[in-house]
Each structure stands twice: as C-alpha cells, then as structure tokens.
Amino acid sequence: MPITASKLRENIYRILDEAIETGVPVEVVRRGKLLKIVPERKRGRLANLKKRKNVFVGDVEDIIGMDWSRYWNRDDLS
C-alpha cells in the first residue's frame, strides 16, 4: 500500500530500516506518481560466471558407467 511523501518524511528511518530488513519495496505517492524504494540485492558469486553452452560433448549418461581406472595412477597420490 503506497504512502504519501509526508508520511515517509515523518518516519523515514523506521520505514527505510523496515524495507532493508524485510526486502519489501516501499511505495511512495508524490504528485500523482508512484515511486518505489527498493533494497539492493547482492549478487552471488555464481551470478558473475560467464554462461557457456555445449560444455560437455556427448551423452552425459555415458560417463556413469565408464571405467576410470586407466586414468588413475596410484603414484600420483604421494
């Protein structure tokens, strides 16, 4: 429910703190226009990764039954 600019001015710190805590935007009506105060969302580190297509060539199901023993060397563990 939108509030007036006067109501925002009366309780600005309480209203802004509530928006930060809840993440709910504050809607303010000023001169017949609707304004929104929206808390910024932090982007996760995964959101910064470049999107790639066709990374795996072939059928993904094929790797489940593969024999990996020829790629594994006991000497590499030391």
C-alpha positions in Angstrom: 0.0 0.0 0.0 1.6 3.3 -1.1 2.3 6.0 1.5 2.5 9.8 1.0 5.7 11.7 0.9 4.6 13.4 4.1 4.2 10.1 5.9 7.6 9.0 4.6 9.2 12.2 5.9 7.6 11.6 9.4 9.1 8.1 9.8 11.8 7.9 7.2 14.4 6.0 9.2 11.9 3.4 10.5 10.4 2.9 7.1 13.8 2.5 5.4 15.0 0.1 8.1 11.9 -2.0 7.7 12.4 -2.1 3.9 16.0 -3.3 4.5 15.0 -6.0 7.0 12.0 -7.4 5.0 13.2 -6.7 1.5 9.7 -5.4 0.7 9.8 -2.2 -1.5 8.4 1.0 -0.1 5.9 2.7 -2.4 5.5 6.4 -2.2 3.0 8.6 -4.0 4.3 12.1 -4.9 2.4 14.5 -7.2 0.3 11.6 -8.6 3.4 9.5 -9.4 4.3 6.2 -7.8 7.9 5.9 -6.6 9.5 2.8 -5.2 12.3 2.5 -2.8 13.8 -1.0 -3.3 16.6 -2.5 -1.2 19.6 -3.6 -3.4 20.1 -7.3 -3.7 23.6 -8.6 -3.5 24.7 -10.7 -6.4 26.0 -14.1 -5.6 29.5 -15.1 -6.8 27.9 -17.7 -9.1 26.0 -14.9 -10.9 29.3 -13.5 -12.1 30.2 -16.6 -14.0 30.1 -16.5 -17.8 27.3 -18.6 -19.2 28.7 -21.4 -21.5 26.9 -23.6 -24.0 27.7 -27.2 -25.1 30.4 -27.7 -22.4 30.1 -31.5 -22.4 30.2 -33.1 -25.8 28.3 -36.4 -26.0 25.7 -38.0 -23.7 26.1 -37.2 -20.0 24.8 -40.6 -19.1 27.9 -42.2 -20.8 30.3 -41.1 -18.0 28.4 -43.0 -15.3 29.4 -46.5 -16.4 32.9 -45.5 -17.6 36.0 -47.4 -16.4 38.2 -44.6 -15.0 41.0 -47.0 -13.7 43.2 -46.3 -16.7 43.2 -42.5 -15.9 44.1 -43.1 -12.2 47.6 -43.7 -11.1 48.5 -44.7 -7.5 51.8 -42.9 -7.7 50.0 -39.6 -8.2 48.7 -39.8 -4.6 52.1 -39.1 -2.9 
